[in-house]
Amino acid sequence: MVRKLIFGSRYFGKGRADGGPGEEEIEHADSLSTILVYVYAFCVTDYILCLRWITDFDGHEKSIRQAIFTARKHQDSLIDERIKQWKDGVRTKQDDLLDVFININNPRLNANEIKAQILDLILAAYVNVSNNIEWAMAEMMNNPKIFDKAVHELDSVVGKHRLVHESDLHHLNYIKACVKEALRLHPVAPFNLPHVTTADSTVAGYLIPKGSHVMVSRIGLSRNPEVWDDPLTFNPDHMKGDKEVVLTDHNLHTFSFSTGLRGCPGVLLGSTMTTMLLARLVQGFMWELPPNEPRVDLRENLHDLAKAKPLVALAKPRLPQHIYPTLHNA
Ligand code: HEM
């Protein structure tokens, strides 16, 4: 989705004949995953400066440089080609975000700035949505009552004769509660991205000197038993207090999109993408686990909070056939 939004195409390089991602796309996606692992990784030499004389003590620098090189190899050539198309007058209509970046006038961005912005956006938008939906589906499949309630909401708000649209999302409070509950219980990483304080400040009576690395514990907030009843249980009713559920939480009871100046600038897009994706998966298909798996294994990875085992489930259409354009054409 992010690729389509930015570059106007679904995959880098050629997709597979069956419609799946080709080699270039897989290489690009793998490099993004590697970058994200290192963005959140603990690096000893950030804190024990006397070890810095040993070049790349942890090996992080080499890995992240290689991953950025690979990601940019695929992105930058497309960006250069597009800038040329605009210069040569071959392209005249703005169709995607890359066109918008190229045509921003105040301030005008040079090629390097556009490339850096695009990498940042792709990274920011890439993992949050997929992590959230994988966990939401996994938890819901282990809780048939919750799943049925979500299906029921979709059937009464949207019906079975068309797919859910963006304009319906406003009325899908239970689906949004499922998304937000997954954001609460399964944040994408244990901490937020590291920030550095630009001035001395005092928070809750503690002095945080200028220049400190500040990392907020997302699970410290969102699994806090003083704030949440039964915090380790997935229960969309945790969000019952919200008259209309929104995925942001400026009180930081869940970290979701963070808050303030460095909070997520993609709140609207991120909320729409996640809610829409979950709504379509729940509305469009009946889901079953593989025969030898009675329940989804909900264990987390040891090094981050992602699912240790990717979710595998079998989807069967539950709406009339003509509603699925690709299935129908096939
Ligand atoms: C469910 C989806 C999303 C969630 C939960 C989410 C969450 C967050 C959070 C918590 C941060 C702040 C991290 C920190 O500095 O502590 C952030 C930053 C950011 N997000 Fe999102 N995000 C989502 C989707 C998106 C999308 C779709 C975009 C854009 C296409 C986006 C663009 C960004 C950018 C550019 C930043 C960095 C802001 C800065 O410079 O500090 N995000 N996001």
Boltz pocket constraint, residues with backbone or C-beta under 6 A from the ligand:
constraints:
  - pocket:
      binder: B
      contacts: [[A, 120], [A, 121], [A, 124], [A, 125], [A, 128], [A, 129], [A, 132], [A, 183], [A, 192], [A, 193], [A, 255], [A, 256], [A, 257], [A, 258], [A, 261], [A, 262], [A, 263], [A, 264], [A, 265], [A, 266], [A, 267], [A, 269], [A, 270], [A, 271], [A, 273], [A, 274]]
      max_distance: 6.0
